[in-house]
Amino acid sequence: MPPIKIDHLAVVVDDLPAALNFWQNALGLPLGGTERNDHEAVEIAFLNAGDSRIELLKPTTDDSGIAKYLAKRGAGMHHICFAVQDIEAALKHITAQGVELINETPRTREDGTRYAFVHPKSTGGVLVELYEVTEGLG
Amino acid sequence: MPPIKIDHLAVVVDDLPAALNFWQNALGLPLGGTERNDHEAVEIAFLNAGDSRIELLKPTTDDSGIAKYLAKRGAGMHHICFAVQDIEAALKHITAQGVELINETPRTREDGTRYAFVHPKSTGGVLVELYEVTEGLG
């Protein structure tokens, strides 16, 4: 595998202003941006932390995957995302080690970026996302 | 607040070889080191991910804090640790925003490094550690 780095840690929140009071005002992470994703039914806020980001996810409906997670598990860490340079090569390498994927082939977001999730039962209970980036990872 | 970065994401595991098969062999993160901390009753493995690390924590007794967490919540993400340059200044800034700390003054590990945990009720359910580093954070 070529080098990979932590792209972001995703956190499910039930109160976005309260969450921003901690992550932005108290911890001092610069707000990188906010967006609303109606396809996934979430409001998102990104905070920059060095070379990585904290991604706050607030459900906008009661029946989305994130809303159900929040109702079942409560607010907290949701997944960790790693940036990779060639997602198909990464998925091929990972599955060759017996690891099960949620997305066996990469999915594509509206902005054209590609990603796939690894099944938590193969990671020891952690939901892991791989996200393809085109710039170098150093 | 001066710049801070993600130092590590800590993951509680119940099977360290299985966890290393995912994080090291499948995901390809280089093993940075392993250690046994009898004070906290954990075996620890560090994996390097860019400028940050994944820290795997395996309890070595049944009654430690990590063992109780594993029994109650199952394996998975445990806390996120940020590196800061002046932990006393960071804690002062954070508490001025009304955030509650688990450790109101920094604790010191056997190797002399200083750290403090923020209470999850002030962060939206995330256990956050601050860790003082002496080198620059860029």
Chai-1 contact restraints between the chains, C-beta under 6 A:
chainA,res_idxA,chainB,res_idxB,connection_type,confidence,min_distance_angstrom,max_distance_angstrom,comment,restraint_id
A,M1,B,G28,contact,1.0,0.0,6.0,A-B,restraint_1
A,K5,B,A49,contact,1.0,0.0,6.0,A-B,restraint_2
A,K5,B,G50,contact,1.0,0.0,6.0,A-B,restraint_3
A,I6,B,A49,contact,1.0,0.0,6.0,A-B,restraint_4
A,I6,B,S52,contact,1.0,0.0,6.0,A-B,restraint_5
A,L9,B,I80,contact,1.0,0.0,6.0,A-B,restraint_6
A,V11,B,V126,contact,1.0,0.0,6.0,A-B,restraint_7
A,V13,B,G124,contact,1.0,0.0,6.0,A-B,restraint_8
A,A19,B,G124,contact,1.0,0.0,6.0,A-B,restraint_9
A,F22,B,T123,contact,1.0,0.0,6.0,A-B,restraint_10
A,N25,B,Q97,contact,1.0,0.0,6.0,A-B,restraint_11
A,A26,B,I94,contact,1.0,0.0,6.0,A-B,restraint_12
A,A26,B,Q97,contact,1.0,0.0,6.0,A-B,restraint_13
A,A26,B,V99,contact,1.0,0.0,6.0,A-B,restraint_14
A,G28,B,M1,contact,1.0,0.0,6.0,A-B,restraint_15
A,A49,B,K5,contact,1.0,0.0,6.0,A-B,restraint_16
A,A49,B,I6,contact,1.0,0.0,6.0,A-B,restraint_17
A,G50,B,K5,contact,1.0,0.0,6.0,A-B,restraint_18
A,D51,B,D51,contact,1.0,0.0,6.0,A-B,restraint_19
A,S52,B,I6,contact,1.0,0.0,6.0,A-B,restraint_20
A,G74,B,G125,contact,1.0,0.0,6.0,A-B,restraint_21
A,A75,B,G124,contact,1.0,0.0,6.0,A-B,restraint_22
A,A75,B,G125,contact,1.0,0.0,6.0,A-B,restraint_23
A,G76,B,G125,contact,1.0,0.0,6.0,A-B,restraint_24
A,G76,B,V126,contact,1.0,0.0,6.0,A-B,restraint_25
A,M77,B,M77,contact,1.0,0.0,6.0,A-B,restraint_26
A,M77,B,V126,contact,1.0,0.0,6.0,A-B,restraint_27
A,I80,B,L9,contact,1.0,0.0,6.0,A-B,restraint_28
A,I94,B,A26,contact,1.0,0.0,6.0,A-B,restraint_29
A,Q97,B,N25,contact,1.0,0.0,6.0,A-B,restraint_30
A,Q97,B,A26,contact,1.0,0.0,6.0,A-B,restraint_31
A,V99,B,A26,contact,1.0,0.0,6.0,A-B,restraint_32
A,T123,B,F22,contact,1.0,0.0,6.0,A-B,restraint_33
A,G124,B,V13,contact,1.0,0.0,6.0,A-B,restraint_34
A,G124,B,A19,contact,1.0,0.0,6.0,A-B,restraint_35
A,G124,B,A75,contact,1.0,0.0,6.0,A-B,restraint_36
A,G125,B,G74,contact,1.0,0.0,6.0,A-B,restraint_37
A,G125,B,A75,contact,1.0,0.0,6.0,A-B,restraint_38
A,G125,B,G76,contact,1.0,0.0,6.0,A-B,restraint_39
A,V126,B,V11,contact,1.0,0.0,6.0,A-B,restraint_40
A,V126,B,G76,contact,1.0,0.0,6.0,A-B,restraint_41
A,V126,B,M77,contact,1.0,0.0,6.0,A-B,restraint_42
